Amino acid sequence: MKSTASRNKADGSGEQENNLPKIGQPATQALASIGIQRLAQLTSFSEKEILQLHGMGPKALGILRQTLADKGLAFKSEKGDERE
């Protein structure tokens, strides 16, 4: 029987699509504290909401923003925030 990791690699749905980038333990724990384990889950939150988490800093937020953009995703817009 193949492991989950092996199956994920084989079907293309593996870690790179679901896992968060390396942003440091405090920031990763901050996201985990609100149930975020996959990159796509960040699209339900604004940058402001994520930055308010204890352990999340501007460097980690920038990495998350860039990783989302690389995959064609983005944080939720703030009211009055105009996005392309």
C-alpha positions as CSV (number, residue, x, y, z in Angstrom):
1,M,0.0,0.0,0.0
2,K,1.3,3.4,-0.9
3,S,1.6,6.1,1.7
4,T,-0.5,9.3,1.5
5,A,2.6,11.3,0.4
6,S,3.3,8.8,-2.4
7,R,-0.3,9.0,-3.6
8,N,-0.2,12.8,-3.5
9,K,2.9,12.9,-5.6
10,A,1.5,10.4,-8.1
11,D,-1.8,12.3,-8.6
12,G,-0.4,15.8,-8.6
13,S,-2.3,17.0,-5.6
14,G,0.7,16.7,-3.3
15,E,2.3,18.9,-0.8
16,Q,3.3,21.8,-3.0
17,E,-0.4,22.7,-3.7
18,N,-1.5,22.3,-0.1
19,N,1.3,23.1,2.3
20,L,2.2,26.5,3.4
21,P,5.6,27.9,2.5
22,K,8.4,28.0,5.1
23,I,7.6,31.1,7.2
24,G,9.1,30.2,10.6
25,Q,7.6,28.3,13.5
26,P,5.9,31.3,15.2
27,A,4.0,32.3,12.1
28,T,3.1,28.7,11.2
29,Q,1.8,28.2,14.7
30,A,-0.2,31.4,14.4
31,L,-1.9,30.1,11.3
32,A,-2.5,26.7,12.9
33,S,-4.2,28.4,15.8
34,I,-7.0,29.5,13.5
35,G,-7.1,26.3,11.6
36,I,-5.1,27.2,8.5
37,Q,-3.1,24.3,7.2
38,R,-3.3,24.9,3.5
39,L,-2.4,27.8,1.3
40,A,-5.8,28.1,-0.3
41,Q,-7.4,28.6,3.2
42,L,-5.7,32.0,3.4
43,T,-8.0,33.4,0.7
44,S,-10.7,33.6,3.3
45,F,-8.7,36.1,5.3
46,S,-7.5,39.6,4.7
47,E,-3.8,40.5,5.1
48,K,-4.8,42.7,8.1
49,E,-6.5,39.8,9.8
50,I,-3.5,37.5,9.3
51,L,-1.0,40.2,10.4
52,Q,-2.9,40.6,13.7
53,L,-2.1,37.0,14.7
54,H,0.4,36.7,17.5
55,G,3.6,35.4,15.9
56,M,2.9,36.7,12.4
57,G,5.1,39.4,11.1
58,P,5.6,41.4,7.9
59,K,8.3,39.1,6.5
60,A,6.0,36.0,6.9
61,L,3.1,37.9,5.5
62,G,5.2,38.9,2.4
63,I,6.2,35.3,1.8
64,L,2.5,34.2,2.0
65,R,1.4,37.1,-0.3
66,Q,4.0,36.1,-2.9
67,T,3.3,32.4,-2.7
68,L,-0.4,33.1,-3.1
69,A,0.3,35.3,-6.1
70,D,2.5,32.7,-7.7
71,K,-0.5,30.3,-7.6
72,G,-3.0,32.9,-8.9
73,L,-4.5,33.4,-5.5
74,A,-4.8,36.4,-3.1
75,F,-5.9,37.3,0.4
76,K,-9.5,38.4,0.8
77,S,-10.0,42.1,-0.1
78,E,-10.6,44.6,2.7
79,K,-13.6,46.9,2.3
80,G,-12.7,49.7,0.0
81,D,-9.5,47.9,-1.1
82,E,-9.4,47.8,-4.8
83,R,-7.7,44.8,-6.3
84,E,-7.1,44.0,-10.0
